[in-house]
Amino acid sequence: MSLDESANHSNAISPDSGQPALDSPRAWRMALAAFFACFTIFGVVYSFGVFFKPMAAEFNASRAHTSIVFSLTAAIYNLLGLAAGHLSDRFGPRRIMAAGAVAIGAGLCLTASADRLWFGCAAYGLGVGIGVACWYVPALAVVSGWFLKRRTAALGVAVSGVGCGTLVVVPIAAALIQRFGWREAYLMMGAASSLALLGCAWIVEAPPVHEITLAAPIQLTAAMGTQDFILLYLSSVLSSVSIYIPLVYLPDFAHNRGASQVAAAALVGIIGAASVGGRLGLGTIGGRASTIGLYKATMLLLGLSYAFWIGAHSYATLVVFALVMGASYGGMIALSPAVVAEIFGVRGLGAILGALYTSSSISALAGPPLAGLIIDRTGSYLWVAAMAGGCSLLGYAALIPLKARAIASIDSSARSSAAE
C-alpha cells in the first residue's frame, strides 16, 4: 500500500461504515458547541474584574488579597488542562465536560455564600478553575478530531467564543451586580452557566476517526531542553502578566476615574471583541506571512499598547487601549500554536503546547497579586500599567533570537514503514 493510499484509508469514512464524515455539518455542530462553551466559561472568568471591587469592600480586603481569587483560578485551569485532556481521551469528552459544568456552577454558588475571603477564594478557584480545565482543552481536542481540511477555520470559530463571551457576559454581570448585588449575580450566573454547559456537553461527541501516525512523536523532555522552548516559555510567562492585569484592574481604574460601573466593565468587553478580530485576522494572515515574525510583532504591540493606559486622560483613551491590547493579545494567542509547530513540527504538538501553557499559571499566581500590592502601597495604577507593558516588552526581547527550523513532517523510515 502506498503512502497516499494508507493515509486515505485511515482518514476517509466509508459510506458503509456507519460513521459520520469529517468536516461535515455534524462536525460543525461540535465547533459551535465549543464556541458556546468558550463563550460561557471565559465570560464567567473574565467578568471577575467587575466583581473585584464589591468583593473587596464586602470582605474588607486589600486588592492584593482579593486578586488571589482570580490568580488561583487561572493557575488551576492552566495546570489541569493537560490532565483533563487525558481524562477526556480515556472516559470520553461528554463525562468530563458534564463534570466541568457542575463544578463551575457549584463554585459560583458557593462563592456567593462565602462569609470569608479565603472560603470564596477556595470555592471560586477550585470550582471555576476545574470547570474551565474540564472544558477548554477537551473541547479543542474534540474540534480538532472532527475536522481535517477545515480544522484551522473550525478552531478559529471555537476560540472566538472566548472574546465574544468577554464582550457579552462582562456587561451583563455588571448590570446584575448593580441591580441585585454581587452575591445574587453569582448565583444567577452559576445556574445559567451550568445549564448552558450541560447543553453543550449533550451535543458533544467523541471524534469518529483517528488519523494515521507515520512517525513517533517528538519527545517532550527533548523539546523542553532546547533553547527555543526556554525562550518561548520565558516570553509566555512575561506576556501573560500583561494579559491578566487589565482583566482584573482595568474596570476598577476606570470606575475610580469617573466611569460608571457598566461603562468600566465594557472595557473588558472591548478587549474581548478586539481579541476576536486578532484571533481570526492575524490567524489567517499567519498562513501567508512569517508566523514567527507576526508573533513577535503582536507581543511588541501588546507592550506598546500600555502607553495608552499610562497616558489615559479620558475614557476614550482607555477604549483605544482596550482595542489595541485586545487585538494584539488575540493575535498572539492565535499564532502561538502555529509558532510551536513551525519550530518543533506537528508530531507531539499537544504535549508541547500543554507544557508551554503551564507558563500562564506562573503569571496568574504572581502578576495580579503583585499588581494589587503595588496599588495598595502607592495608590497608583500607572506603576502597574508600566510593569505590565514592560513585561511584554521583555517577552518580545526574549523572542528576538527565535527562528523557524526546517523540520521534515515525515522521516524516511516512517515513509518506508507506511509504504510497506
C-alpha positions as CSV (number, residue, x, y, z in Angstrom):
1,M,0.0,0.0,0.0
2,S,1.4,3.4,-1.0
3,L,1.7,6.3,1.5
4,D,-1.2,8.2,-0.1
5,E,-3.4,5.1,-0.1
6,S,-2.5,4.4,3.5
7,A,-3.4,8.0,4.6
8,N,-6.6,8.0,2.6
9,H,-7.6,4.6,4.0
10,S,-7.1,6.0,7.5
11,N,-8.8,9.4,7.1
12,A,-11.7,8.6,4.7
13,I,-15.1,7.5,6.1
14,S,-16.8,4.9,4.1
15,P,-20.5,5.4,3.5
16,D,-21.0,1.8,4.6
17,S,-19.0,2.3,7.9
18,G,-21.9,4.0,9.6
19,Q,-19.6,6.7,10.9
20,P,-20.1,10.4,10.2
21,A,-17.7,12.2,7.9
22,L,-15.1,14.7,8.9
23,D,-15.7,18.3,8.1
24,S,-19.5,17.5,7.9
25,P,-22.4,19.5,9.3
26,R,-22.3,17.2,12.3
27,A,-18.7,18.3,12.8
28,W,-19.6,21.9,12.6
29,R,-22.1,21.3,15.5
30,M,-19.1,20.3,17.6
31,A,-17.4,23.6,16.7
32,L,-20.5,25.6,17.6
33,A,-20.8,23.7,20.9
34,A,-17.1,24.5,21.6
35,F,-17.8,28.2,20.7
36,F,-20.7,28.4,23.2
37,A,-18.7,26.6,25.9
38,C,-15.8,29.0,25.5
39,F,-18.3,31.9,25.4
40,T,-19.7,30.7,28.8
41,I,-16.6,29.7,30.7
42,F,-14.4,32.7,29.8
43,G,-17.4,35.0,30.0
44,V,-17.5,33.9,33.7
45,V,-13.8,34.0,34.3
46,Y,-13.1,37.4,32.6
47,S,-16.1,39.0,34.4
48,F,-14.2,38.8,37.7
49,G,-12.9,42.4,37.2
50,V,-16.4,43.8,37.8
51,F,-16.8,41.6,40.9
52,F,-13.4,42.7,42.2
53,K,-14.4,46.0,43.9
54,P,-17.6,44.9,45.6
55,M,-16.0,41.7,46.9
56,A,-13.0,43.6,48.3
57,A,-15.4,46.0,50.0
58,E,-17.6,43.2,51.3
59,F,-14.7,41.3,52.9
60,N,-12.7,44.5,53.8
61,A,-9.8,43.0,51.9
62,S,-6.8,44.6,50.1
63,R,-6.6,44.5,46.3
64,A,-3.6,42.1,46.6
65,H,-5.6,39.6,48.6
66,T,-8.8,39.9,46.6
67,S,-6.9,39.3,43.3
68,I,-5.8,35.9,44.6
69,V,-9.3,34.7,43.7
70,F,-8.6,35.2,40.0
71,S,-5.0,34.2,40.2
72,L,-5.8,30.8,41.8
73,T,-8.5,30.2,39.2
74,A,-6.3,30.9,36.2
75,A,-3.4,28.8,37.7
76,I,-5.7,25.8,38.3
77,Y,-7.2,25.7,34.8
78,N,-3.8,26.3,33.1
79,L,-2.2,23.5,35.2
80,L,-5.1,21.0,34.9
81,G,-5.8,21.4,31.2
82,L,-3.4,18.7,30.1
83,A,-4.7,16.2,32.7
84,A,-8.3,17.0,31.6
85,G,-7.4,16.2,28.0
86,H,-6.0,12.8,29.1
87,L,-9.2,12.0,31.1
88,S,-11.3,13.1,28.1
89,D,-9.5,10.6,25.9
90,R,-9.9,7.8,28.4
91,F,-13.5,8.3,29.6
92,G,-15.0,10.3,26.7
93,P,-15.4,14.1,26.5
94,R,-19.0,14.2,27.5
95,R,-18.5,12.9,31.0
96,I,-15.5,15.2,31.7
97,M,-17.4,18.2,30.3
98,A,-20.5,17.4,32.3
99,A,-18.4,17.3,35.4
100,G,-16.9,20.7,34.5
101,A,-20.4,22.1,34.1
102,V,-21.4,21.0,37.6
103,A,-18.0,22.3,39.0
104,I,-18.3,25.8,37.6
105,G,-21.9,26.2,38.8
106,A,-21.2,24.8,42.3
107,G,-18.1,27.1,42.5
108,L,-20.1,30.2,41.7
109,C,-22.9,29.4,44.1
110,L,-20.6,28.5,46.9
111,T,-18.7,31.8,46.3
112,A,-22.0,33.7,46.6
113,S,-22.5,32.2,50.1
114,A,-18.9,32.9,51.3
115,D,-18.6,34.7,54.6
116,R,-14.9,35.0,54.5
117,L,-12.5,35.8,51.6
118,W,-10.5,32.6,52.0
119,F,-13.6,30.5,51.5
120,G,-14.7,32.5,48.4
121,C,-11.1,32.1,47.1
122,A,-11.2,28.3,47.5
123,A,-14.8,27.9,46.2
124,Y,-14.2,30.1,43.1
125,G,-10.7,29.0,42.4
126,L,-11.4,25.3,42.6
127,G,-14.9,25.3,41.2
128,V,-14.4,27.6,38.3
129,G,-10.7,26.5,37.7
130,I,-11.7,22.8,37.5
131,G,-14.7,23.7,35.4
132,V,-12.6,25.6,32.8
133,A,-10.0,22.9,32.8
134,C,-12.6,20.2,32.0
135,W,-13.8,22.2,29.0
136,Y,-11.1,24.2,27.3
137,V,-8.5,21.6,26.2
138,P,-11.0,18.7,25.7
139,A,-13.3,20.9,23.6
140,L,-10.5,22.0,21.3
141,A,-9.3,18.4,21.1
142,V,-12.8,17.3,20.1
143,V,-13.0,20.0,17.4
144,S,-9.5,19.0,16.1
145,G,-10.6,15.4,15.8
146,W,-13.8,16.2,13.8
147,F,-12.0,18.2,11.2
148,L,-9.3,17.6,8.6
149,K,-9.5,20.1,5.7
150,R,-11.2,22.9,7.7
151,R,-9.6,22.3,11.1
152,T,-8.0,25.7,11.3
153,A,-11.2,27.5,10.5
154,A,-13.2,25.4,13.0
155,L,-10.7,26.0,15.8
156,G,-10.9,29.7,14.9
157,V,-14.7,29.6,15.4
158,A,-14.3,27.7,18.7
159,V,-11.8,30.0,20.3
160,S,-13.6,33.2,19.1
161,G,-16.1,32.2,21.8
162,V,-13.6,33.5,24.4
163,G,-13.7,37.0,23.0
164,C,-17.4,37.0,22.4
165,G,-18.1,35.8,25.9
166,T,-16.0,38.5,27.3
167,L,-17.8,41.1,25.2
168,V,-21.3,40.0,26.2
169,V,-21.1,38.4,29.7
170,V,-19.0,41.1,31.4
171,P,-21.5,44.0,30.9
172,I,-24.4,41.6,31.8
173,A,-22.5,40.8,35.0
174,A,-22.0,44.5,35.8
175,A,-25.7,45.2,35.3
176,L,-26.7,42.2,37.6
177,I,-24.4,43.5,40.3
178,Q,-25.7,47.0,40.0
179,R,-29.3,45.7,40.4
180,F,-29.1,42.7,42.7
181,G,-25.7,42.7,44.3
182,W,-22.6,40.6,43.6
183,R,-23.8,37.5,45.6
184,E,-27.1,37.3,43.7
185,A,-25.3,37.9,40.4
186,Y,-23.0,34.9,41.1
187,L,-26.0,32.7,42.0
188,M,-27.7,33.6,38.7
189,M,-24.5,33.2,36.7
190,G,-23.8,29.8,38.4
191,A,-27.2,28.4,37.4
192,A,-27.1,29.8,33.9
193,S,-23.5,28.6,33.2
194,S,-24.2,25.1,34.4
195,L,-27.3,24.7,32.3
196,A,-25.6,26.1,29.2
197,L,-22.5,23.9,29.6
198,L,-24.6,20.8,30.2
199,G,-26.5,21.6,27.0
200,C,-23.1,21.8,25.2
201,A,-21.9,18.6,26.7
202,W,-25.0,16.8,25.5
203,I,-24.2,17.9,21.9
204,V,-20.5,16.9,22.0
205,E,-19.4,13.6,20.7
206,A,-16.0,11.9,20.6
207,P,-14.3,12.2,17.1
208,P,-15.2,9.4,14.8
209,V,-11.7,8.6,13.4
210,H,-8.1,8.7,14.3
211,E,-5.5,9.9,11.8
212,I,-2.7,7.7,10.8
213,T,0.6,8.3,12.7
214,L,3.6,8.0,10.4
215,A,6.3,8.7,12.9
216,A,6.9,8.7,16.6
217,P,6.0,12.0,18.4
218,I,8.8,14.3,19.4
219,Q,9.8,13.6,23.0
220,L,8.5,16.3,25.3
221,T,11.6,16.2,27.5
222,A,13.9,16.7,24.5
223,A,11.8,19.7,23.3
224,M,11.8,21.3,26.8
225,G,15.6,21.2,26.9
226,T,16.0,23.3,23.8
227,Q,16.8,27.0,23.8
228,D,13.8,27.7,21.7
229,F,11.4,26.1,24.2
230,I,13.0,28.0,27.1
231,L,12.7,31.3,25.2
232,L,9.1,30.6,24.3
233,Y,8.3,29.7,27.9
234,L,10.0,32.8,29.4
235,S,8.3,35.0,26.9
236,S,4.9,33.5,27.7
237,V,5.4,34.0,31.4
238,L,6.2,37.7,30.9
239,S,3.5,38.4,28.3
240,S,0.8,36.6,30.3
241,V,1.3,39.2,33.1
242,S,0.3,41.8,30.5
243,I,-2.8,39.9,29.6
244,Y,-4.1,39.2,33.1
245,I,-3.6,42.6,34.8
246,P,-6.2,44.7,32.7
247,L,-8.8,41.9,33.1
248,V,-8.6,42.3,36.9
249,Y,-7.8,46.0,37.4
250,L,-8.9,48.0,34.3
251,P,-12.6,48.3,35.4
252,D,-11.5,49.4,38.9
253,F,-9.2,52.0,37.4
254,A,-11.9,53.4,35.0
255,H,-14.5,53.4,37.8
256,N,-12.2,55.4,40.0
257,R,-11.7,57.9,37.2
258,G,-15.4,58.6,37.0
259,A,-16.8,55.9,34.6
260,S,-20.0,54.2,35.6
261,Q,-19.8,50.6,36.6
262,V,-21.3,49.4,33.4
263,A,-19.0,51.6,31.3
264,A,-16.0,50.4,33.2
265,A,-17.0,46.8,32.7
266,A,-17.5,47.5,29.0
267,L,-13.7,48.0,28.6
268,V,-13.1,44.3,29.3
269,G,-15.8,43.5,26.8
270,I,-14.0,45.7,24.2
271,I,-10.8,43.7,24.9
272,G,-12.7,40.6,24.2
273,A,-14.2,41.9,21.0
274,A,-10.9,43.1,19.7
275,S,-9.3,39.8,20.6
276,V,-11.8,38.1,18.3
277,G,-10.6,40.2,15.4
278,G,-7.0,39.5,16.4
279,R,-7.6,35.7,16.6
280,L,-9.4,35.5,13.3
281,G,-7.5,38.2,11.3
282,L,-3.9,37.5,12.4
283,G,-4.5,33.8,12.5
284,T,-5.4,33.9,8.8
285,I,-2.5,36.2,7.8
286,G,-0.2,33.9,9.7
287,G,-0.7,31.3,7.0
288,R,0.6,33.7,4.3
289,A,3.4,35.6,6.1
290,S,6.2,34.8,8.6
291,T,4.3,33.2,11.5
292,I,7.2,33.8,14.0
293,G,7.7,37.4,12.7
294,L,4.0,38.1,13.2
295,Y,4.1,36.5,16.7
296,K,7.0,38.8,17.7
297,A,5.1,41.8,16.3
298,T,2.0,41.1,18.3
299,M,4.0,40.8,21.5
300,L,5.7,44.1,20.8
301,L,2.4,45.8,20.1
302,L,1.0,44.3,23.3
303,G,3.7,46.0,25.3
304,L,3.4,49.3,23.4
305,S,-0.4,49.4,23.9
306,Y,0.2,50.2,27.6
307,A,1.3,53.7,26.6
308,F,-2.4,54.5,26.1
309,W,-3.2,53.3,29.6
310,I,-0.3,55.2,31.2
311,G,-1.2,58.4,29.3
312,A,-5.0,58.0,29.7
313,H,-6.8,61.3,30.5
314,S,-10.2,60.2,29.2
315,Y,-12.5,57.2,28.8
316,A,-11.9,57.3,25.1
317,T,-8.2,56.8,25.6
318,L,-8.9,53.7,27.6
319,V,-11.1,52.4,24.8
320,V,-8.2,52.8,22.4
321,F,-6.0,50.9,24.9
322,A,-8.6,48.1,25.1
323,L,-8.8,47.8,21.3
324,V,-5.1,47.7,20.7
325,M,-4.3,45.5,23.7
326,G,-7.2,43.1,22.8
327,A,-6.2,42.8,19.1
328,S,-2.6,42.1,19.9
329,Y,-3.3,39.6,22.6
330,G,-5.9,37.8,20.5
331,G,-3.5,37.6,17.6
332,M,-0.7,36.3,19.8
333,I,-2.9,33.6,21.3
334,A,-4.0,32.5,17.8
335,L,-0.4,32.4,16.4
336,S,1.2,30.6,19.3
337,P,0.3,27.0,18.3
338,A,1.5,27.7,14.7
339,V,4.8,29.1,16.1
340,V,5.4,25.9,18.1
341,A,4.5,23.7,15.1
342,E,6.9,25.7,12.9
343,I,9.8,25.2,15.4
344,F,9.2,21.7,16.7
345,G,6.9,20.1,14.0
346,V,3.4,18.8,14.3
347,R,4.0,15.4,15.9
348,G,3.7,15.7,19.7
349,L,2.4,19.2,19.4
350,G,-0.3,18.7,22.0
351,A,2.1,17.7,24.7
352,I,4.5,20.5,23.9
353,L,1.6,23.1,23.9
354,G,0.3,21.7,27.2
355,A,3.8,22.1,28.8
356,L,4.1,25.6,27.3
357,Y,0.7,26.7,28.6
358,T,1.7,26.0,32.2
359,S,3.7,29.2,32.0
360,S,0.4,31.1,32.3
361,S,-0.1,29.6,35.8
362,I,3.1,31.3,37.0
363,S,1.9,34.7,35.6
364,A,-1.5,34.2,37.1
365,L,-0.2,33.5,40.6
366,A,2.4,36.3,40.5
367,G,1.0,39.1,38.3
368,P,-2.3,40.2,39.7
369,P,-1.4,39.9,43.5
370,L,1.8,41.8,42.9
371,A,-0.1,44.5,41.0
372,G,-2.6,44.7,43.8
373,L,0.2,45.1,46.3
374,I,1.7,48.0,44.3
375,I,-1.7,49.7,44.1
376,D,-2.3,49.2,47.8
377,R,1.1,50.6,48.7
378,T,1.3,53.5,46.2
379,G,-2.3,54.3,45.4
380,S,-1.3,54.5,41.7
381,Y,-2.3,52.2,38.8
382,L,0.2,53.8,36.5
383,W,3.1,51.8,38.0
384,V,1.1,48.7,37.4
385,A,0.4,49.6,33.8
386,A,4.1,50.3,33.3
387,M,5.0,46.9,34.9
388,A,2.6,45.1,32.6
389,G,3.8,46.9,29.4
390,G,7.4,46.3,30.5
391,C,6.8,42.6,31.0
392,S,5.5,42.2,27.4
393,L,8.4,44.2,26.0
394,L,10.8,41.9,27.9
395,G,8.9,39.0,26.5
396,Y,9.4,40.4,23.0
397,A,13.2,40.8,23.7
398,A,13.3,37.1,24.7
399,L,11.9,36.1,21.3
400,I,14.4,38.0,19.2
401,P,16.8,35.0,18.7
402,L,13.8,32.7,17.8
403,K,13.9,31.4,14.2
404,A,12.0,28.8,12.3
405,R,13.5,25.4,11.9
406,A,13.3,23.2,8.8
407,I,11.6,20.1,10.2
408,A,10.5,17.3,8.0
409,S,7.0,16.3,8.7
410,I,7.7,12.6,8.0
411,D,11.1,11.0,8.2
412,S,12.4,8.5,5.7
413,S,12.0,5.4,7.9
414,A,8.4,6.3,8.5
415,R,7.8,6.6,4.8
416,S,9.2,3.2,4.2
417,S,7.1,1.7,7.0
418,A,3.9,3.3,5.7
419,A,4.7,2.2,2.1
420,E,5.1,-1.4,3.3
